[in-house]
């Protein structure tokens, strides 16, 4: 079981998210100590995405800078960190689609009579 220490300065929401992520990965037995760096990046990127999104929701997508209307600078941060979060989550099977793909790769084939027939035929052909 891998223990992840939550970096200081993260919100309660990010802390809960990361505790859920680590718990899920530990439960599946797919996380090792070497993954802790990626988990730290996930925690940081998630927090930065969260903060940038809060600014966008508060101030809107367009802000006034030096009397000119411009795209809110928080948009670039939100987009960049969102992409990083999704990339890491996909890598670890933490999205619906990636989880389904990983699950389908782990399904063991059953030996049906048809499977046995073809196995026996290939052995006889040798």
Buried (B, 14 or more C-beta within 10 A) or exposed (E): EBEBEBBEEBEEEBBEBBEEBBEBBBEEEEBEEEBBEBBBBBBBBBBBBBBBBEBBEEEEEEBEEEEEEEEBBBBEBBEBBBEBBBEBBBEBBBBEEBBEEBEEEEEEEEEEEEEEEEEEEEEEEE
